[in-house]
């Protein structure tokens, strides 16, 4: 069975001609933005302060983009006045976590006023979706997500924040040790990234 091909000749009408007018208008707007912003950048480079900011870009190494106050950053565990953990291992944050990235191992507290405390409190940061539900569920304000440190990931696929790291006691970052070990072993991909 042979297929028949039908060719349609569509005449160019007014609608098709208006298309080119809109393309030219778009190019005009883009060029106007370019030259106005270029003039403002040149004026700033020469020492003049233009009334308006040149563009909505940030010159990254010199000026950083402001972080919104409601941004949910790295997790941290808060401490009491005496330096003890606020967390009582109630398991609410682990229960409410949608990505199941928090694991808590409760244990007997040496303090008789506190029933229990977490022996282990680990967060797998690569599974975390940064929803903030753990912070909302905590009745004691023991876990927070804030702007204290907003670097998130390294090279590994198993970044787990331990209790000591979350409390700020241990400043060692396990993924950095992993990267150094891999560089010593001669991982070409990490050498290219470094």
Backbone bond lengths (Angstrom), bond angles and torsions (degrees), N, CA, C in turn:
res aa  C-N    CA-C-N  psi(-1)  N-CA   C-N-CA  omega(-1)  CA-C   N-CA-C  phi
1 X - - - 1.443 - - 1.533 108.98 -
2 X 1.263 115.89 126.51 1.445 121.70 -177.40 1.521 109.80 -96.49
3 X 1.362 115.62 136.02 1.462 120.24 -179.77 1.520 108.98 -88.69
4 X 1.280 114.08 143.73 1.465 118.80 177.11 1.524 108.87 -101.82
5 X 1.293 115.99 137.95 1.458 121.89 -179.64 1.514 107.76 -110.59
6 X 1.319 114.20 127.22 1.451 120.09 179.58 1.524 108.53 -107.06
7 X 1.303 117.15 128.75 1.451 122.11 178.84 1.516 108.50 -103.47
8 X 1.338 115.37 128.26 1.456 120.52 179.13 1.519 109.33 -104.71
9 X 1.284 116.82 128.79 1.460 122.23 174.65 1.517 107.69 -101.40
10 X 1.347 114.88 108.40 1.460 119.41 -179.39 1.519 108.03 -100.31
11 X 1.297 117.21 121.02 1.471 118.95 179.59 1.530 110.13 -72.47
12 X 1.331 116.67 145.62 1.464 121.96 178.55 1.514 107.67 -78.47
13 X 1.325 113.38 118.64 1.453 119.21 -178.19 1.515 111.80 -106.99
14 X 1.315 115.70 -161.22 1.462 122.19 -177.04 1.530 110.98 -67.11
15 X 1.354 117.63 -39.37 1.467 120.82 -179.25 1.530 111.52 -61.40
16 X 1.320 115.64 -41.58 1.458 119.13 -179.57 1.527 111.46 -70.20
17 X 1.302 118.15 -31.77 1.455 121.42 178.16 1.528 111.13 -73.57
18 X 1.341 118.32 -32.46 1.458 121.98 177.67 1.531 110.34 -67.33
19 X 1.300 117.37 -28.46 1.458 121.78 178.34 1.518 110.82 -54.92
20 X 1.305 117.71 -44.88 1.463 120.58 -179.35 1.525 111.15 -67.61
21 X 1.300 117.62 -30.42 1.465 120.32 176.37 1.530 109.73 -64.91
22 X 1.345 117.20 -41.16 1.465 121.16 179.14 1.534 111.47 -68.29
23 X 1.321 117.26 -36.03 1.466 120.17 176.97 1.518 110.06 -63.92
24 X 1.302 117.71 -44.19 1.468 121.75 179.41 1.528 110.09 -65.22
25 X 1.327 117.00 -40.01 1.459 120.51 178.05 1.540 110.85 -63.37
26 X 1.339 118.12 -41.62 1.461 121.86 177.51 1.519 111.76 -63.09
27 X 1.335 116.86 -41.86 1.458 120.34 177.06 1.527 111.41 -64.25
28 X 1.334 116.86 -36.62 1.461 120.81 177.94 1.531 110.31 -63.19
29 X 1.335 118.00 -45.32 1.467 121.60 -179.56 1.527 110.25 -63.45
30 X 1.339 117.24 -44.46 1.462 120.82 179.79 1.520 111.20 -61.47
31 X 1.320 117.67 -45.44 1.471 121.03 179.06 1.519 111.80 -65.39
32 X 1.327 117.83 -37.02 1.465 120.41 178.74 1.534 110.08 -63.34
33 X 1.347 117.08 -45.70 1.466 120.57 177.87 1.529 110.57 -60.62
34 X 1.313 116.61 -42.19 1.460 120.29 -179.57 1.521 111.14 -60.16
35 X 1.348 117.59 -50.79 1.460 120.43 -174.45 1.524 111.96 -71.06
36 X 1.334 118.02 -35.99 1.472 119.86 177.35 1.527 110.05 -64.88
37 X 1.335 116.82 -46.42 1.466 119.89 179.58 1.525 111.53 -66.95
38 X 1.326 117.34 -37.05 1.460 120.38 177.71 1.524 110.29 -63.18
39 X 1.328 117.35 -40.81 1.463 120.86 177.26 1.518 111.85 -63.04
40 X 1.341 117.09 -42.21 1.465 120.24 178.85 1.524 111.36 -66.35
41 X 1.346 117.19 -39.84 1.467 119.87 178.12 1.525 110.85 -65.06
42 X 1.323 117.30 -41.75 1.467 120.36 179.21 1.528 110.57 -65.44
43 X 1.333 117.25 -39.27 1.466 120.16 178.61 1.522 110.51 -63.70
44 X 1.332 116.65 -40.25 1.465 120.07 178.55 1.529 110.94 -67.37
45 X 1.337 116.98 -37.80 1.461 120.66 179.63 1.529 111.47 -67.43
46 X 1.332 116.90 -31.00 1.458 121.08 179.43 1.525 113.18 -84.24
47 X 1.330 117.02 -2.25 1.456 120.06 176.43 1.511 114.36 103.98
48 X 1.301 118.44 -4.77 1.460 120.96 176.95 1.524 109.06 -84.29
49 X 1.294 116.85 145.78 1.461 120.39 177.79 1.526 108.83 -105.51
50 X 1.337 117.29 105.07 1.462 118.61 177.11 1.530 110.33 -68.23
51 X 1.333 115.88 155.03 1.461 120.20 -178.73 1.522 111.83 -65.05
52 X 1.309 117.00 -36.21 1.460 121.21 -176.81 1.523 110.39 -111.20
53 X 1.331 114.98 154.64 1.460 120.55 176.98 1.528 108.49 -68.85
54 X 1.303 116.51 143.39 1.459 120.82 -173.08 1.518 112.58 -65.07
55 X 1.308 118.21 -56.30 1.455 120.65 -177.50 1.518 108.28 -146.33
56 X 1.289 115.50 171.17 1.460 119.96 -179.11 1.521 110.94 -87.46
57 X 1.299 117.74 31.57 1.464 121.44 178.22 1.517 109.08 -110.17
58 X 1.319 115.65 160.90 1.457 121.36 178.38 1.522 107.96 -118.83
59 X 1.320 116.19 137.54 1.450 121.18 176.64 1.521 105.94 -81.29
60 X 1.350 117.22 91.80 1.457 123.20 -159.29 1.521 117.49 -52.05
61 X 1.292 121.69 -56.35 1.473 114.51 -173.78 1.524 112.80 -63.77
62 X 1.327 117.18 -34.89 1.455 119.94 -177.35 1.525 112.18 -80.60
63 X 1.328 117.63 -44.88 1.463 120.32 -179.83 1.523 109.62 -123.73
64 X 1.316 114.45 131.78 1.453 120.10 -178.93 1.514 110.18 -97.85
65 X 1.298 114.83 150.00 1.453 120.53 177.26 1.524 108.64 -68.77
66 X 1.336 118.60 132.73 1.463 119.47 179.72 1.535 110.25 -67.06
67 X 1.324 114.96 137.38 1.455 120.35 -178.97 1.522 107.97 -92.50
68 X 1.320 116.13 133.50 1.457 121.05 -178.72 1.528 109.88 -63.97
69 X 1.339 118.41 141.47 1.472 120.13 -177.91 1.528 113.87 -63.24
70 X 1.314 118.24 -22.65 1.459 120.39 179.78 1.521 112.65 -93.03
71 X 1.327 117.54 8.72 1.458 121.11 -179.89 1.515 109.63 -67.01
72 X 1.325 116.49 135.31 1.457 121.19 179.93 1.521 108.57 -94.29
73 X 1.305 115.36 107.21 1.456 121.06 -176.38 1.504 112.74 -99.08
74 X 1.327 115.37 -144.49 1.452 121.05 -176.60 1.518 110.78 -69.58
75 X 1.330 115.06 145.07 1.460 121.23 178.08 1.524 110.10 -70.47
76 X 1.303 116.00 151.73 1.462 121.21 170.15 1.515 108.88 -153.27
77 X 1.312 115.40 150.28 1.459 121.92 177.18 1.523 108.27 -98.85
78 X 1.325 116.19 133.34 1.458 120.23 -178.48 1.523 110.15 -89.28
79 X 1.328 115.59 159.08 1.454 122.63 -178.48 1.516 110.35 -117.31
80 X 1.320 115.71 157.69 1.467 121.39 174.63 1.524 109.21 -79.29
81 X 1.345 116.05 178.41 1.463 120.74 179.41 1.526 111.52 -61.20
82 X 1.345 117.09 -34.64 1.457 120.15 -176.95 1.532 112.70 -85.71
83 X 1.320 118.32 1.68 1.456 122.29 177.15 1.513 114.40 93.75
84 X 1.334 118.02 0.27 1.461 121.71 177.90 1.524 110.02 -82.83
85 X 1.324 116.41 160.84 1.468 120.60 179.01 1.522 111.15 -69.69
86 X 1.320 116.05 143.70 1.457 120.28 173.40 1.525 111.58 -77.65
87 X 1.317 116.49 -28.17 1.464 121.44 -174.13 1.524 110.47 -64.94
88 X 1.337 115.51 133.18 1.466 121.37 177.42 1.515 111.47 -111.51
89 X 1.311 117.87 17.32 1.468 124.02 178.77 1.521 111.62 53.98
90 X 1.329 116.36 48.07 1.470 120.30 177.60 1.524 111.49 -77.64
91 X 1.317 117.79 -12.07 1.466 125.31 175.58 1.528 113.74 70.65
92 X 1.318 118.79 11.21 1.462 119.99 179.64 1.527 111.45 -67.20
93 X 1.325 117.48 -41.34 1.473 119.47 -178.93 1.519 110.59 -66.26
94 X 1.314 117.42 -38.38 1.467 120.60 178.27 1.521 110.68 -67.42
95 X 1.318 117.30 -36.64 1.459 121.55 -178.45 1.525 111.78 -70.84
96 X 1.317 116.83 -41.07 1.458 120.29 -174.15 1.532 112.91 -83.31
97 X 1.315 118.68 -13.26 1.470 122.14 -176.25 1.531 110.79 -63.92
98 X 1.337 119.20 118.50 1.467 120.66 -177.86 1.524 113.62 -72.32
99 X 1.325 118.27 -25.50 1.458 120.14 -178.46 1.521 112.67 -99.66
100 X 1.324 117.41 3.19 1.460 123.24 175.01 1.532 111.38 54.79
101 X 1.339 116.16 47.42 1.460 119.88 -177.58 1.523 112.96 -101.24
102 X 1.322 118.69 -9.63 1.462 121.97 -179.22 1.517 108.92 -99.34
103 X 1.328 116.26 131.15 1.467 120.00 174.09 1.523 108.96 -129.44
104 X 1.319 115.69 126.88 1.450 122.37 -176.71 1.522 108.31 -122.66
105 X 1.341 115.81 134.78 1.458 121.70 173.07 1.527 106.88 -114.03
106 X 1.348 117.93 106.95 1.470 119.34 -178.08 1.520 111.33 -77.25
107 X 1.331 115.24 154.58 1.462 121.00 178.21 1.512 110.53 -149.62
108 X 1.324 116.35 169.42 1.466 122.57 178.60 1.523 109.47 -70.18
109 X 1.307 115.89 134.65 1.455 120.64 179.56 1.526 110.44 -86.18
110 X 1.328 118.17 139.67 1.462 119.60 175.74 1.529 112.53 -70.15
111 X 1.328 116.30 -21.28 1.460 121.18 178.29 1.533 108.90 -81.71
112 X 1.336 119.60 122.69 1.461 120.31 -178.14 1.532 113.50 -68.11
113 X 1.336 117.84 -19.13 1.457 120.18 179.30 1.528 111.87 -76.61
114 X 1.341 116.71 -19.98 1.463 121.84 -178.70 1.526 108.31 -110.01
115 X 1.330 116.24 130.48 1.465 119.76 -176.68 1.519 112.46 -69.80
116 X 1.341 116.76 -50.03 1.461 120.21 -178.97 1.525 109.84 -148.53
117 X 1.308 115.59 166.26 1.456 121.57 177.40 1.530 107.23 -147.98
118 X 1.326 118.90 162.01 1.462 119.50 -179.53 1.528 111.43 -78.57
119 X 1.319 115.43 121.88 1.465 119.21 172.63 1.524 109.63 -72.95
120 X 1.340 116.00 -39.36 1.463 122.21 174.68 1.512 108.57 -128.69
121 X 1.302 116.20 137.47 1.464 122.54 176.02 1.517 105.69 -139.58
122 X 1.309 117.11 101.41 1.460 121.49 -175.70 1.517 110.06 -118.78
123 X 1.327 116.09 142.45 1.463 122.70 175.05 1.520 107.58 -125.76
124 X 1.331 116.14 120.82 1.464 121.18 173.96 1.524 106.62 -83.55
125 X 1.313 115.96 102.29 1.462 121.16 -169.53 1.525 113.04 -70.42
126 X 1.326 117.63 -23.00 1.462 119.03 179.29 1.521 112.17 -78.91
127 X 1.320 117.76 -18.16 1.460 120.67 175.02 1.514 111.61 -89.53
128 X 1.324 117.11 -18.91 1.464 121.97 -175.48 1.528 110.58 -67.74
129 X 1.319 116.15 137.63 1.476 120.66 177.93 1.531 111.32 -102.87
130 X 1.348 117.82 6.09 1.459 124.27 176.71 1.523 112.00 53.66
131 X 1.322 114.90 45.31 1.463 119.48 179.81 1.521 111.97 -83.48
132 X 1.327 118.62 -24.00 1.454 122.00 179.25 1.514 114.43 83.07
133 X 1.328 117.88 8.84 1.465 119.98 -179.32 1.519 111.52 -68.29
134 X 1.326 117.98 -30.19 1.465 120.49 178.02 1.526 110.47 -65.01
135 X 1.325 116.81 -37.05 1.461 121.28 179.61 1.526 110.17 -68.44
136 X 1.331 116.37 -41.61 1.458 120.26 -179.75 1.519 112.24 -68.92
137 X 1.332 117.36 -32.07 1.461 120.44 -176.44 1.523 112.59 -79.54
138 X 1.315 118.83 -22.28 1.463 121.37 -174.65 1.527 110.65 -70.77
139 X 1.346 118.01 119.69 1.469 119.77 -178.81 1.530 113.09 -77.44
140 X 1.331 118.59 -16.07 1.460 121.47 -175.22 1.526 113.60 -107.87
141 X 1.313 117.74 5.37 1.463 122.20 -176.76 1.534 110.26 56.49
142 X 1.329 115.23 42.73 1.459 120.55 -177.38 1.518 112.12 -85.81
143 X 1.312 118.78 -25.92 1.463 121.92 179.91 1.517 108.21 -120.39
144 X 1.307 115.14 137.26 1.467 121.27 179.47 1.514 109.57 -135.29
145 X 1.313 114.22 158.41 1.463 121.83 172.32 1.523 105.58 -127.06
146 X 1.321 117.07 112.73 1.450 118.17 -175.40 1.518 111.93 -146.57
147 X 1.311 116.02 -167.66 1.460 122.88 -172.33 1.516 113.76 -89.51
148 X 1.319 117.91 15.34 1.454 119.13 -176.74 1.527 111.31 -60.88
149 X 1.306 117.24 -44.07 1.469 121.44 179.26 1.517 106.49 -147.17
150 X 1.313 117.87 118.64 1.459 118.24 -174.72 1.511 113.99 -114.23
151 X 1.333 117.94 24.19 1.456 120.52 168.56 1.514 107.42 -86.04
152 X 1.316 117.59 132.90 1.448 119.20 -168.89 1.516 115.07 -106.55
153 X 1.306 118.83 -57.13 1.454 119.46 -169.06 1.516 111.77 -126.50
154 X 1.324 114.53 162.52 1.458 122.09 175.84 1.517 108.46 -121.87
155 X 1.329 116.23 -141.91 1.446 120.24 -175.92 1.523 113.78 -93.74
156 X 1.319 117.69 -20.94 1.453 119.32 -171.98 1.527 111.59 -81.88
157 X 1.297 115.60 168.12 1.454 121.24 175.48 1.517 110.55 -107.76
158 X 1.320 118.21 10.30 1.459 121.20 -178.09 1.527 110.68 -132.54
159 X 1.308 117.30 51.11 1.453 120.49 -179.78 1.519 108.11 -79.40
160 X 1.305 115.43 113.00 1.458 121.11 179.64 1.520 107.57 -121.88
161 X 1.323 116.00 120.92 1.453 120.89 176.45 1.523 108.17 -83.63
162 X 1.312 117.27 124.66 1.459 121.90 179.93 1.525 109.87 -88.76
163 X 1.324 115.03 171.52 1.464 121.34 -179.52 1.526 110.57 -60.32
164 X 1.323 117.40 -43.53 1.456 121.01 -177.84 1.524 111.42 -65.78
165 X 1.330 116.76 -38.62 1.466 120.32 178.23 1.526 110.48 -68.16
166 X 1.325 117.56 -40.67 1.461 120.99 -179.53 1.528 112.25 -67.99
167 X 1.334 117.09 -29.29 1.461 120.90 178.07 1.523 111.82 -82.24
168 X 1.311 117.70 -14.37 1.458 121.36 -179.44 1.518 112.95 88.96
169 X 1.330 117.22 8.39 1.471 120.57 179.15 1.521 109.81 -76.65
170 X 1.311 116.21 -47.47 1.464 122.25 -177.96 1.517 108.34 -100.65
171 X 1.317 117.59 113.93 1.465 121.70 -179.44 1.519 112.46 -88.00
172 X 1.335 118.00 -6.74 1.456 120.40 -179.70 1.519 109.71 -69.96
173 X 1.291 115.25 133.78 1.459 120.38 178.04 1.520 107.37 -104.58
174 X 1.340 117.40 118.36 1.461 119.81 -173.24 1.517 113.96 -61.64
175 X 1.342 118.76 -30.67 1.456 119.54 -177.70 1.524 111.57 -72.66
176 X 1.343 117.44 -26.00 1.450 119.12 176.95 1.527 110.64 -69.05
177 X 1.338 116.61 -39.54 1.460 120.20 175.99 1.527 110.12 -61.75
178 X 1.328 116.43 -39.50 1.458 121.13 179.27 1.523 110.57 -62.74
179 X 1.343 116.89 -41.94 1.464 120.88 -179.90 1.526 111.07 -64.91
180 X 1.336 116.88 -42.71 1.466 120.29 179.81 1.524 109.63 -63.43
181 X 1.326 116.99 -41.69 1.466 120.39 179.30 1.520 110.95 -63.13
182 X 1.330 116.48 -42.57 1.459 119.97 179.58 1.519 111.42 -66.62
183 X 1.346 117.75 -36.95 1.463 120.51 177.87 1.526 111.15 -65.09
184 X 1.325 116.53 -37.65 1.460 119.58 177.89 1.516 111.15 -67.18
185 X 1.335 116.17 -33.19 1.460 119.61 179.19 1.516 112.45 -75.34
186 X 1.332 116.98 -15.41 1.461 120.19 175.47 1.513 113.99 97.41
187 X 1.335 117.57 37.47 1.457 120.72 178.31 1.533 108.52 -75.28
188 X 1.308 116.99 112.70 1.476 122.14 -175.01 1.524 111.35 -66.46
189 X 1.329 117.57 -34.51 1.460 120.15 -178.22 1.523 110.44 -66.16
190 X 1.335 118.21 -40.24 1.451 120.82 178.41 1.520 111.43 -70.74
191 X 1.323 118.47 -33.27 1.455 120.45 178.13 1.519 110.67 -65.78
192 X 1.342 116.75 -37.96 1.456 120.26 177.40 1.513 111.06 -66.41
193 X 1.352 117.28 -38.34 1.464 120.84 -179.18 1.522 111.94 -71.86
194 X 1.334 117.31 -30.35 1.469 120.88 -179.54 1.496 109.22 -80.76
